[in-house]
Amino acid sequence: MEKLTEAQIRERALNKIYAKSFFAVNKLKEILLEVEGVIPSKIGNDILRRNYESQNNEVLVLDYIMNKLKSK
């Protein structure tokens, strides 16, 4: 098996981060719908809001990593 070049590693890393970001954004949208009451939830509104903030932070971190990888 051949060793990957730096460009190949960067491309694969971007693909992984993009996939994680895609699902993180979808989860964020789902939590927002729960907070707004569109999707019924048995979880209290306080916890839903904290979940939303936490998931939003996850999206921001993944976007930051993706932008750093793209800028190299």
N, CA, C and O atoms as a MOPAC input file, in Angstrom:
PM7 MOZYME 1SCF
protein

 N      0.84000 1    -1.18000 1     0.00000 1
 C      0.00000 1     0.00000 1     0.00000 1
 C      0.88600 1     1.24500 1     0.00000 1
 O      1.85600 1     1.33600 1     0.75300 1
 N      0.53300 1     2.19500 1    -0.85700 1
 C      1.33000 1     3.41300 1    -0.97400 1
 C      1.00200 1     4.39900 1     0.14600 1
 O     -0.10700 1     4.43400 1     0.68000 1
 N      1.99700 1     5.18000 1     0.46900 1
 C      1.81700 1     6.22300 1     1.46200 1
 C      1.05700 1     7.39600 1     0.84000 1
 O      1.28600 1     7.75300 1    -0.31600 1
 N      0.15900 1     7.98300 1     1.61200 1
 C     -0.61700 1     9.11700 1     1.11100 1
 C      0.24000 1    10.37400 1     1.06100 1
 O      1.11000 1    10.58300 1     1.90700 1
 N     -0.01700 1    11.20100 1     0.06600 1
 C      0.65800 1    12.49800 1     0.00300 1
 C     -0.04600 1    13.45400 1     0.96400 1
 O     -1.14500 1    13.18100 1     1.44700 1
 N      0.60200 1    14.55900 1     1.22300 1
 C     -0.00200 1    15.55200 1     2.12300 1
 C     -1.31700 1    16.08100 1     1.55200 1
 O     -2.27200 1    16.31300 1     2.29300 1
 N     -1.36300 1    16.26900 1     0.24000 1
 C     -2.59400 1    16.75500 1    -0.40400 1
 C     -3.72200 1    15.73300 1    -0.25700 1
 O     -4.87300 1    16.10600 1    -0.03200 1
 N     -3.39800 1    14.46500 1    -0.38100 1
 C     -4.42100 1    13.42100 1    -0.21500 1
 C     -4.92500 1    13.36600 1     1.22400 1
 O     -6.12000 1    13.20500 1     1.46900 1
 N     -4.00600 1    13.50200 1     2.16300 1
 C     -4.40700 1    13.51000 1     3.58400 1
 C     -5.30800 1    14.69800 1     3.86800 1
 O     -6.32600 1    14.56200 1     4.54600 1
 N     -4.93300 1    15.87900 1     3.34400 1
 C     -5.74600 1    17.07800 1     3.55700 1
 C     -7.13500 1    16.90100 1     2.95400 1
 O     -8.13600 1    17.27700 1     3.56400 1
 N     -7.19200 1    16.32400 1     1.74800 1
 C     -8.48600 1    16.10600 1     1.09300 1
 C     -9.35600 1    15.14600 1     1.90800 1
 O    -10.55000 1    15.38700 1     2.08100 1
 N     -8.76800 1    14.07400 1     2.40100 1
 C     -9.52400 1    13.11500 1     3.20700 1
 C     -9.97600 1    13.73500 1     4.52500 1
 O    -11.08600 1    13.48000 1     4.99300 1
 N     -9.11200 1    14.54400 1     5.11500 1
 C     -9.48500 1    15.22700 1     6.35600 1
 C    -10.65200 1    16.18100 1     6.10900 1
 O    -11.58500 1    16.24900 1     6.90900 1
 N    -10.59700 1    16.91300 1     5.00400 1
 C    -11.69100 1    17.82300 1     4.65900 1
 C    -12.99500 1    17.05600 1     4.44200 1
 O    -14.06100 1    17.49900 1     4.87100 1
 N    -12.90700 1    15.91900 1     3.78300 1
 C    -14.09900 1    15.10300 1     3.55800 1
 C    -14.70900 1    14.64200 1     4.87600 1
 O    -15.92900 1    14.67000 1     5.04300 1
 N    -13.86800 1    14.22100 1     5.80500 1
 C    -14.36700 1    13.76800 1     7.11000 1
 C    -14.99800 1    14.92200 1     7.89700 1
 O    -16.06300 1    14.77200 1     8.49500 1
 N    -14.32700 1    16.06300 1     7.88500 1
 C    -14.85400 1    17.22100 1     8.61000 1
 C    -16.14600 1    17.69900 1     7.95800 1
 O    -17.08600 1    18.08100 1     8.65500 1
 N    -16.20100 1    17.68200 1     6.63200 1
 C    -17.41600 1    18.08400 1     5.93500 1
 C    -18.58200 1    17.18000 1     6.31900 1
 O    -19.68400 1    17.66500 1     6.57600 1
 N    -18.34800 1    15.87700 1     6.36100 1
 C    -19.40700 1    14.93900 1     6.73200 1
 C    -19.86900 1    15.17000 1     8.17000 1
 O    -21.06800 1    15.18800 1     8.44600 1
 N    -18.91800 1    15.34700 1     9.08000 1
 C    -19.27900 1    15.60700 1    10.47600 1
 C    -20.06500 1    16.90400 1    10.58600 1
 O    -21.04200 1    16.98100 1    11.33100 1
 N    -19.63900 1    17.92700 1     9.84300 1
 C    -20.32200 1    19.21800 1     9.85800 1
 C    -21.74200 1    19.09200 1     9.30500 1
 O    -22.67800 1    19.67700 1     9.85000 1
 N    -21.89600 1    18.33500 1     8.23200 1
 C    -23.21800 1    18.13100 1     7.62800 1
 C    -24.19800 1    17.55900 1     8.65200 1
 O    -25.30800 1    18.06800 1     8.80600 1
 N    -23.78700 1    16.50700 1     9.34600 1
 C    -24.67400 1    15.87800 1    10.32200 1
 C    -24.85500 1    16.74700 1    11.56400 1
 O    -25.91700 1    16.72100 1    12.18700 1
 N    -23.83100 1    17.51300 1    11.92800 1
 C    -23.95300 1    18.41500 1    13.07900 1
 C    -24.96800 1    19.52600 1    12.78900 1
 O    -25.74600 1    19.90500 1    13.66500 1
 N    -24.95500 1    20.04300 1    11.56400 1
 C    -25.91800 1    21.08900 1    11.17800 1
 C    -27.33600 1    20.51900 1    11.16900 1
 O    -28.27600 1    21.17200 1    11.62500 1
 N    -27.48600 1    19.29800 1    10.64700 1
 C    -28.81200 1    18.67100 1    10.65900 1
 C    -29.31500 1    18.45200 1    12.07400 1
 O    -30.49700 1    18.66000 1    12.35000 1
 N    -28.43600 1    18.03500 1    12.97000 1
 C    -28.81600 1    17.84200 1    14.37800 1
 C    -29.20300 1    19.18000 1    15.00200 1
 O    -30.15600 1    19.25400 1    15.77900 1
 N    -28.46800 1    20.23000 1    14.66300 1
 C    -28.77500 1    21.57100 1    15.17000 1
 C    -30.17100 1    22.00400 1    14.73300 1
 O    -30.93700 1    22.55000 1    15.52800 1
 N    -30.49600 1    21.75900 1    13.47000 1
 C    -31.83200 1    22.10300 1    12.95600 1
 C    -32.91600 1    21.30800 1    13.68300 1
 O    -33.98100 1    21.84000 1    13.99700 1
 N    -32.63800 1    20.03900 1    13.94400 1
 C    -33.60400 1    19.19900 1    14.65600 1
 C    -33.84100 1    19.70900 1    16.07500 1
 O    -34.97900 1    19.77300 1    16.53900 1
 N    -32.76300 1    20.06800 1    16.75500 1
 C    -32.89800 1    20.59600 1    18.11800 1
 C    -33.67400 1    21.90600 1    18.09700 1
 O    -34.49700 1    22.15000 1    18.98000 1
 N    -33.42600 1    22.74800 1    17.10500 1
 C    -34.15800 1    24.01400 1    16.99700 1
 C    -35.65200 1    23.75700 1    16.82900 1
 O    -36.47400 1    24.45000 1    17.42900 1
 N    -36.00200 1    22.77200 1    16.02000 1
 C    -37.41700 1    22.43100 1    15.85300 1
 C    -38.03000 1    21.93400 1    17.16300 1
 O    -39.20400 1    22.18400 1    17.43900 1
 N    -37.23900 1    21.23700 1    17.96100 1
 C    -37.72400 1    20.80100 1    19.27700 1
 C    -37.90900 1    21.99400 1    20.20500 1
 O    -38.89900 1    22.07200 1    20.93300 1
 N    -36.96100 1    22.92000 1    20.18000 1
 C    -37.05800 1    24.12600 1    21.01600 1
 C    -38.29900 1    24.92700 1    20.64000 1
 O    -38.99700 1    25.44200 1    21.51300 1
 N    -38.57400 1    25.03400 1    19.33800 1
 C    -39.72100 1    25.80600 1    18.86200 1
 C    -41.04200 1    25.06500 1    19.02800 1
 O    -42.10700 1    25.64700 1    18.82000 1
 N    -40.98500 1    23.78800 1    19.40000 1
 C    -42.20000 1    23.02300 1    19.61300 1
 C    -42.76300 1    22.36200 1    18.36800 1
 O    -43.83300 1    21.75500 1    18.42500 1
 N    -42.06700 1    22.46600 1    17.24600 1
 C    -42.52400 1    21.83500 1    16.00600 1
 C    -42.42600 1    20.31800 1    16.13900 1
 O    -43.32400 1    19.58800 1    15.72000 1
 N    -41.32300 1    19.85600 1    16.72800 1
 C    -41.14500 1    18.43900 1    17.02800 1
 C    -41.39000 1    18.26700 1    18.52900 1
 O    -40.68400 1    18.86200 1    19.34300 1
 N    -42.38400 1    17.45700 1    18.89800 1
 C    -42.65600 1    17.26300 1    20.32700 1
 C    -41.46900 1    16.59200 1    21.02600 1
 O    -40.80900 1    15.71800 1    20.46400 1
 N    -41.22000 1    17.01900 1    22.24800 1
 C    -40.11700 1    16.46000 1    23.02000 1
 C    -40.51800 1    16.36700 1    24.48800 1
 O    -41.24200 1    17.22000 1    25.00200 1
 N    -40.03900 1    15.32500 1    25.15000 1
 C    -40.29700 1    15.17300 1    26.57800 1
 C    -39.22800 1    15.86400 1    27.41800 1
 O    -39.32600 1    15.92700 1    28.64400 1
 N    -38.21700 1    16.37700 1    26.74500 1
 C    -37.12500 1    17.06700 1    27.42800 1
 C    -37.56200 1    18.50100 1    27.72800 1
 O    -38.23000 1    19.13600 1    26.91300 1
 N    -37.18400 1    18.99900 1    28.89200 1
 C    -37.53100 1    20.36100 1    29.28800 1
 C    -36.89300 1    21.39800 1    28.37700 1
 O    -35.85500 1    21.15200 1    27.76300 1
 N    -37.52600 1    22.55000 1    28.29900 1
 C    -37.05800 1    23.62000 1    27.41800 1
 C    -35.66400 1    24.11000 1    27.79800 1
 O    -34.87500 1    24.46600 1    26.92200 1
 N    -35.35000 1    24.13300 1    29.09700 1
 C    -34.01700 1    24.57900 1    29.53200 1
 C    -32.93400 1    23.66400 1    28.97100 1
 O    -31.91300 1    24.12500 1    28.46100 1
 N    -33.17600 1    22.36600 1    29.07600 1
 C    -32.19400 1    21.40400 1    28.57700 1
 C    -32.10300 1    21.47300 1    27.06100 1
 O    -31.01100 1    21.37600 1    26.50200 1
 N    -33.23500 1    21.63800 1    26.39300 1
 C    -33.21500 1    21.76800 1    24.93500 1
 C    -32.40000 1    22.97600 1    24.49800 1
 O    -31.64900 1    22.90400 1    23.52500 1
 N    -32.54600 1    24.08300 1    25.21400 1
 C    -31.77900 1    25.28400 1    24.86500 1
 C    -30.28200 1    25.06500 1    25.07700 1
 O    -29.46200 1    25.52400 1    24.28200 1
 N    -29.92700 1    24.34900 1    26.17200 1
 C    -28.51700 1    24.03600 1    26.40900 1
 C    -27.98800 1    23.09200 1    25.32800 1
 O    -26.85500 1    23.23600 1    24.86900 1
 N    -28.81500 1    22.12800 1    24.92600 1
 C    -28.42900 1    21.22500 1    23.84200 1
 C    -28.19100 1    22.01100 1    22.55500 1
 O    -27.24400 1    21.74400 1    21.81500 1
 N    -29.06800 1    22.98500 1    22.30000 1
 C    -28.92900 1    23.81100 1    21.10600 1
 C    -27.61300 1    24.59200 1    21.14900 1
 O    -26.88100 1    24.63000 1    20.16000 1
 N    -27.31600 1    25.20700 1    22.28100 1
 C    -26.07500 1    25.97300 1    22.41100 1
 C    -24.85500 1    25.07200 1    22.24300 1
 O    -23.88500 1    25.44600 1    21.58300 1
 N    -24.90900 1    23.89300 1    22.83700 1
 C    -23.80900 1    22.95000 1    22.72800 1
 C    -23.61400 1    22.49100 1    21.28000 1
 O    -22.48700 1    22.43700 1    20.78900 1
 N    -24.69800 1    22.16600 1    20.61400 1
 C    -24.60700 1    21.71700 1    19.22000 1
 C    -24.15100 1    22.85500 1    18.32000 1
 O    -23.40600 1    22.62700 1    17.36600 1
 N    -24.58300 1    24.06600 1    18.60700 1
 C    -24.13900 1    25.22700 1    17.83800 1
 C    -22.62600 1    25.41100 1    17.98700 1
 O    -21.93600 1    25.71800 1    17.01500 1
 N    -22.11600 1    25.22400 1    19.19900 1
 C    -20.67200 1    25.31200 1    19.41400 1
 C    -19.94100 1    24.24000 1    18.61300 1
 O    -18.87300 1    24.49800 1    18.05800 1
 N    -20.50800 1    23.04500 1    18.55100 1
 C    -19.91900 1    21.95900 1    17.76500 1
 C    -19.82700 1    22.34800 1    16.28700 1
 O    -18.80600 1    22.11400 1    15.64000 1
 N    -20.88700 1    22.93300 1    15.76700 1
 C    -20.90200 1    23.37300 1    14.36800 1
 C    -19.84100 1    24.44600 1    14.13900 1
 O    -19.13600 1    24.41800 1    13.13000 1
 N    -19.72800 1    25.38500 1    15.06600 1
 C    -18.72800 1    26.44800 1    14.92400 1
 C    -17.31100 1    25.89000 1    14.92400 1
 O    -16.47200 1    26.32800 1    14.13600 1
 N    -17.03900 1    24.93200 1    15.79600 1
 C    -15.70300 1    24.33200 1    15.86300 1
 C    -15.39300 1    23.56800 1    14.57000 1
 O    -14.29500 1    23.68700 1    14.02600 1
 N    -16.34700 1    22.79600 1    14.08900 1
 C    -16.12800 1    22.05300 1    12.84600 1
 C    -15.91300 1    22.99600 1    11.66100 1
 O    -15.06900 1    22.73700 1    10.80300 1
 N    -16.67400 1    24.08500 1    11.61500 1
 C    -16.48300 1    25.08200 1    10.55000 1
 C    -15.09400 1    25.71200 1    10.62800 1
 O    -14.43900 1    25.93600 1     9.61100 1
 N    -14.66100 1    25.99100 1    11.85800 1
 C    -13.32600 1    26.56700 1    12.06000 1
 C    -12.24300 1    25.61200 1    11.55200 1
 O    -11.32500 1    26.02600 1    10.84400 1
 N    -12.35700 1    24.34000 1    11.91700 1
 C    -11.37900 1    23.33600 1    11.46600 1
 C    -11.39900 1    23.23300 1     9.94200 1
 O    -10.34700 1    23.18200 1     9.30600 1
 N    -12.58900 1    23.20400 1     9.36500 1
 C    -12.70900 1    23.08600 1     7.91600 1
 C    -12.05000 1    24.28500 1     7.22400 1
 O    -11.32300 1    24.12100 1     6.24400 1
 N    -12.30600 1    25.47800 1     7.73700 1
 C    -11.70700 1    26.68100 1     7.13600 1
 C    -10.19100 1    26.67800 1     7.25700 1
 O     -9.49400 1    27.11000 1     6.33900 1
 N     -9.67500 1    26.19300 1     8.38500 1
 C     -8.22200 1    26.12500 1     8.56000 1
 C     -7.60100 1    25.12100 1     7.58700 1
 O     -6.53100 1    25.36700 1     7.03000 1
 N     -8.27900 1    23.99400 1     7.38900 1
 C     -7.76300 1    23.00000 1     6.44700 1
 C     -7.81300 1    23.51800 1     5.00900 1
 O     -6.91100 1    23.24600 1     4.21700 1
 N     -8.85900 1    24.26000 1     4.67800 1
 C     -8.98400 1    24.79900 1     3.32300 1
 C     -7.93900 1    25.86600 1     3.02700 1
 O     -7.48000 1    26.00200 1     1.89300 1
 N     -7.56300 1    26.62800 1     4.06600 1
 C     -6.64500 1    27.75800 1     3.84900 1
 C     -5.19700 1    27.31900 1     3.66400 1
 O     -4.35000 1    28.12700 1     3.28400 1
 N     -4.90800 1    26.05500 1     3.92800 1
 C     -3.51800 1    25.58600 1     3.77800 1
 C     -3.20000 1    25.26000 1     2.35100 1
 O     -2.07900 1    24.85300 1     2.04600 1

